[in-house]
Amino acid sequence: MKSPLLNVSELSLCSPGGILCEPVSLSLNAGERLAILGKNGTGKTTLLHTLCGLQPVTAGAVSFEGLDLRELSGQQTARLCGMLFQHEAEPMPATVYEVVMLGRLPHARQWHWESRQDHDIVQQSLKLLNLSSLATRDIHTLSGGERQRVAIAAVLAQQPRVFMLDEPSNHLDIAFQIQALNLLCERVSQDNTALIMATHDINLAARFCTHVLLLNGKGGYRFGDTASVLDSTTLSDAFECRVDMIVTPERRLFFPA
């Protein structure tokens, strides 16, 4: 039997203040999309950083297609995990094209310049995010939304096995939120990869994700398919406010009452 694309076993989430959550266990197969939901401070970003190797695994285990994360090199991890940060580091002076080309670094061969394939992938990523006309612009001259689209284009160009997105809708207007997440979901389906996104937006999670990990802020969590996890009672408890649900012919919608 083929190993899950991602397997998490009894993983403890810790912060300087102590334990954030009881040990987490879950698996994610190719084609699946996981939303991590919860209030601020529940461990969403900590979990993402641990899964992609930015924070050490202190208890439990994380593996990608049977390979233990702790035994992978930095380049191997970067080929497996494409991380979109909630707060991007202030970039050095560079054009949009150069920033997106950085996404190809995990695939670089030592002492070799970018290949024709690298350039083709970057150009396609720019086109998909409607950034081709901005390719020669300095990254510092862009708006917050434009820079977020550049960051998503760089992760697309990276071609990871698992996309890991921390608040991917940050700075994006509604149209680009839907466009970007549709694009990422299509890529996951086409390439048999997977996606994990930490978000505060329950409706984006309900619309785009097949599974949900809901951190309740009290050390517990609930994991399962989206329909079974997202309901008014569970969400109201996790977010400590009343969350109502409306069912339409197309989807379920959630809103604070």
N, C-alpha and C positions, 0 to 999 in steps of 0.2 A: 504494500500500500504506500502511495506517495505521501511524504510528510507534508503537514500544513505549511503554507508559505511563511506564516509566523506562528510560533507557539510560545506562550507565556505560562510559566508554572510557578505558583506560590511566590510571586514577586511582591516584595514589600516596598511600599512607597514611603520614603522618609524625607524630612526637611530638617533644618537646624533646630526647629522647635519640637521635633519628635516624629512619631508615626502619623502619616497622613491617612492611611487606609489599611485595612486588613489585607493579607496576602491575596493578590489578584492572579487568577488563572483563566486563560482564554486562548482560543486559537482562531486564526484567520486564514481562509483558503483563497486561492487565486480567484479573482473576480468579485470578491467581497469588499464592502466599504463600511468601516466602523466609525461611528461618532462617539467621542468622549464628551459627556455632558456633566455639568455640575457648577456650583457657585464658585466665585473667586476663592482661591486658597484651598480647594479640595484636592489638588494634585494633578490636574490635567496636563499642565506643562511639564511637571516633574516626570510624569509617566512617559510622555513623548520623548523627553531628553534621555530617559533611561533606556527606552526601546532602541534609540539610534546610537547609543554608546557615549553620549555626551555626559552622562552621569553614571557612575559605576553601579553595577548590580551587586548589592550588598547581601541580599538574601533571595533565594529563588533562582530561576533560570529563564533566559530568553534565547530562542534559537530561530534561525531563518533556514527553512528547508532542511532541517536537521543539523545545521551548523551552529555551534554555541557562539553567541555574540562575543563572549570573553576571549575566544580563541581567534577572532578575526582581526586582520590588520586594519588600519585606518582606511586604506584604499578599498579593501574588500567591503567594509561597512558602508562606505560612501557609494559603492555600486549597488548595494542592496537597499539603502535607505536614502530617500531624498527629503531633506528637512526644509520646510518653509517656516521661518521663525516669526513669532508674533511681533517682535521688535527687531528689525534688521539693524546690524551694525552700520555705522556711518561709513559709506563706501569711499574708497580712494577715488581721485579724479579718473573717470573712465567713461567711455561711451556706452550707450545701451547695448550695443552689439558685443562689446568686450565683457560687460557684466553677464550677459546670457552665455557667452562662450565659457565663462568660469564653470558653468554646469557640466562641461565636458571634461573637467580635470580628472575625475575618478577613472576615466577611460584612457587617459594619456599614457603613451609609451615613453619610457625614459629617453630624454634627449631628442625627442621628435616634435616637430611643429604640428599644429592642428592639421588634420587630414581634410580632404575634400568632403568626406562623409560628415565630419564635425561641422563644417560650414553649412552643409545642406540641412543638418538637424537644427542648427541655430536659426537659420533663415526660416525654416518651417515653424519653429516655436514662436518666433516673432510674428509671423503671419497669422498664426492661430489666435494670438492675443491682440491683434490689430495694432502691432507696434512697428511694423516695417518702416513706416514713414518717420519714426523716431530713432532709427538705428544709429545714426551718427550724432545724436544729441548727447550732451554731457548728462550723466545720471542726476547731478545736483540741480539741474534746471527743470526737472519734472515735478509734477504734483504728487501728493501722497498716493492717490489712486493709480497714477501711471507707474510709480515705482513699485507698487504692489503687483501690478501686472507684469513688470519686468522680473520680479522675484519668482512669480509663478512660471514665467517662460523659462527661467534658468533651471527650475526644478524639472520642467518638462524635458528640457535639453539633456538633463542628467540621466534620464531613462532608468530610474531605480526600479527595483522589484516591489518596493512598498513606498508610496507617497505618504509623508508624515507632515501634516499641515496644522499649524497653530494659529487659530482664528484666521482662516484664509479669506474671509470676507472683509477684513479690516480695510478701511479707506475706500472700498469699492462701492459704487452706486449700485442700485438694485439690478439694473440690466447686466452689468459686468459680473456681479455675484453669480447670477444664474448662468451666464455664458461660461465663466471660468469653471464652475463646478460641473456643468454639463460636459465641458471639454475633458476635464479630469476623469469623470466617470466613464466617458467613451473610451479614453485611453486605457483605463483599467480593464474594461471589457475586451477591447481589441488585443491587448498584449498579455492577458492572463496575469495581471499584477494585482495589487491590492492598495487600499487607501485607508488612512486613519486621519481623522480631523478632530481637533479639540475646538469646541465652539460653545458660545452662549446661546446661539440661535436654535431653538427647539425645532422650528419649522424647516430650517435648512437641513437639520439632521433627519427629520422625518421624510423629507422629499428625496434626499440624495443618498442616504445610507441604508444598507441592508441590516446592520446590527448596531446596537447601542450599548455602551458601557456608561452607566449612570452612577456617578459618585455622589453619595447623599450628604457629605459634609460631616458625618458622625462616625466616620471610620468604616462604613459599609459601602457596598456597591451592588448593582444589579446588572447582569449581562445577559443578552439574548437578542433575538431578532427584533427589529424595530417595532413591529406591531405589538409584540408582547411586553416590551419595556415601557413604551410611551403611552401612559394613560394619565388622566387628571389626578388621581389619588397619589400615584407614585411621584409624579412631577411636583405636585404641591408640597409633598413632604420634603423632597430633595431641595427645592428652591425656597422653602419656607414662606410661600405665598400661594394664594389660590390660583391654580392654572386650569382654565376651562378648555374644553375641546369641542370643535365643530367638525362634523363630518359632511363633506361635499361629495358629489359624484366622482371627483378626481382624486381627492386626498383628504387627510385629516389635518386640521389647523388648530394650533394651540395659542392661547393668549392669556396674560395675567388679568384676572378679574378685578 
